[in-house]
Amino acid sequence: MITITVGTATCGVSAGADKVLETLSSLVQEKGQGKVVLAETGCMGMCYKEVLVEVSNGDGKFLYGDVTPDIAKRIFEEHVLGGRPIEELVILHNYQEGPEEGYLKRQRRIALRNCGFVDPMSIDDYLARDGYKAIEKVLKTMSQDELIEEILSSGLRGRGGAGFPTGMKWRFARQQPGSEKYVICNADEGDPGAFMDRSILEGDPHSVLEGMMIAGYAIGARNGVIYCRAEYPKAIVRLRQAISDATAAGWLDHTFPGTDFSFHIKIKEGAGAFVCGEETALIASIEGRRGTPRPRPPYPAVRGLWGKPTIINNVETFANVPWIVLNGHEAFASVGTPKSKGTKVFAVTGKINRGGLVEVPMGISINEIIYDICGGIKDNKKFKAVQMGGPSGGCIPASMGDTKIDYEEITQTGAIMGSGGMVVMDESTCMVEMARFFLEFTQNESCGKCTSCRIGTLRMLEILERIVEGKGEAGDIDVLLELGNQIKSTAQCGLGQTAANPVLTTLKYFREEYEAHIHNKKCPAHSCALLVNYVIDPEKCTGCTVCAKNCPVNAISGERKKTHFIDQAVCIKCGKCITVCNFDAIYKD
Amino acid sequence: MENTILEPREKEERLPRLNSELWKYCDQPGQLIPLLQAAQETYGYISESAIKHISAVSGVPESEIYGVITFYKQFRLRPLGKYLIRLCDGTACHVNNAKMLKAVVEDELGLSGSDTTEDGLFTLAPVACLGCCSLAPVVMINDMTYGRLTPQKLRTILRKYKKEGQAADSVQSEEAE
């Protein structure tokens, strides 16, 4: 039997996986009945090669990348029917050799162990890979305290950003009196540049359900809620299916023989508010209120959903749990650094050759991720900085690329581990504009409850907007620093306390760029539209007049077949001329 | 303005549908957001009458409902275009020139000042991140996601929707006649 598998997570579908699947499905019906099986799977992490198609037969597993319907047809005819792999298109053979082998070599897959290898809509696939064995083991052989001890000794820390020890959270909730407790899975992944939670939910939803059940047993809860972003429709569909399959198969809503444990999980769709990733705001939102955070303590482990003890863990954290239970805390703790154990999933994006999801052992360096795994910077440009931790994080400059992936080491740079977004920037990215972009995001998402976040971030944003428009004034940097540090120390929740991080870190490492904008009215990265001049290179200009015809303000003059000229006083810097020139003759200065 | 969109007769026909959605959630605590989501799914937006209705059923004061609606980005107090264009301006898309795509959409659809086209076909909604960062820049139209866009590609896609939408509209008006 030959199996063809198509990756149909959101990233695959947006690259055209639906059409590839359609093509293959009609081919299989037409010519492959009885000998070819067509399957779907979640995200393998190699987003840069989507659409991915795997052909698995007696000769092993062949992975094809950048598949179009036409290529799919060729794969079907030549490989599936003809038995001859199309060598030049195979990117990986048995996930070990091939042109893309570097991408997987340094990775260690624990949270993503099933992603890309199981059909997320099939509980049988999950069961075949030790699915629901962990909850079985827990119920048969472990007491609640033994289980919590196991998670504690593994050293697992919250993967949502703050890195609080998971076992500790569970112990607090376990120690609370009362029989009504809750387990919440935080799937409100809102950081721009992070999509690992989505990939896990779309690629391996059962592992999250199982992790939640184990947590439920540990603290004595019978109910779980998954709070998922409404922007992830596919993840929600697959979760629903997984919950109904797990219920039908007797894992959920079912009292296990010999115990009094049963567990129920429901999904709550978010309604679009970034601040709801903060745990107290998330609880308010589940309760049907405005999602504004409240001061802690009391922590949710003491007083959470409906006033009852509640633990809130992130998707990736839950996905790690069944693995730890099955393989033991030693196996997990043997990976990583003294204080950060296990692996972390990163979503690597931006100006990078191989953008996608990577799961690496803690302790690996940023450079190793960027160069060894992700193949370096796009178009051979220079690596400038990497933004970690989304809008709450900061920019780490290329000169500190040896920084190790470790909660404490990253915090020292001024950035944070965060949920694992890693946006790579090259020399053409303006750091001031980047800081403005992130601040605009947080300012937009500020819930408005506390003054320093609501108004402080707005004042900072106004200053940054002036600077990128070339209207910066002496003293602006000092005001930014003062405001940033004040917001950091006075805002009520994590969103506000970290809002200034992107500005503070870029000021720390790229202060000269701010100064160039303010004092010389220049953008060193040639990125800020209002601070660049568009110039025509006389060597390259052929006098075709296309730019002059397209200029909306008639700033370009010149006779046909003679070099043209841009009048800087008239130019509104819209950049249209660059996009229409066929000879690359216009550059930014 | 929102009340003029539905004819009174039409409103009456639709309310029972909303009602059944309401009752499905009504006994659960924390029902307000699912109720609003159901109302929005039925109408495409949350009308004043829907707020009154939900208040009557759930016992939550209208003012509080309004507060919740305005807090979350998902909820709309005005009707939505037939095609919702979610334009991603997340980090990766931003670095890959999402701004240009916004200009393309506005130019192609003739949007200026308003987020919905006059013919009611398109609504443009910039969003923070669609989570397809490695395919940046990305635009989502209704439930379809389009990645690795260039201005030209986006224009072609928009024109396709325009054609489709106008064709469907003319069929509807013929039927009405």
Interface residues (C-beta under 8 A of the other chain):
Chain A: T10 C11 V13 S14 A15 C47 Y48 E50 E189 G190 D191 P192 G193 A194 F195 R198 A230 E231 Y232 P233 K268 E269 G270 A271 G272 A273 F274 S285 I286 E287 G288 R289 R290 G291 T292 W306 A347 T349 G350 K351 G355 G356 Q387 G390 G421 V423 M425 T429 F437 F438 F441 N444 E445 C447 T579
Chain B: P29 G30 Q31 L32 I33 P34 L36 Q37 V60 G67 V68 F71 Y72 K73 Q74 F75 R86 G90 T91 A92 H94 V95 V127 A128 C129 L130 G131 C132 C133 S134 L135 A136 V138 D143 T145 Y146 G147 R148 P151
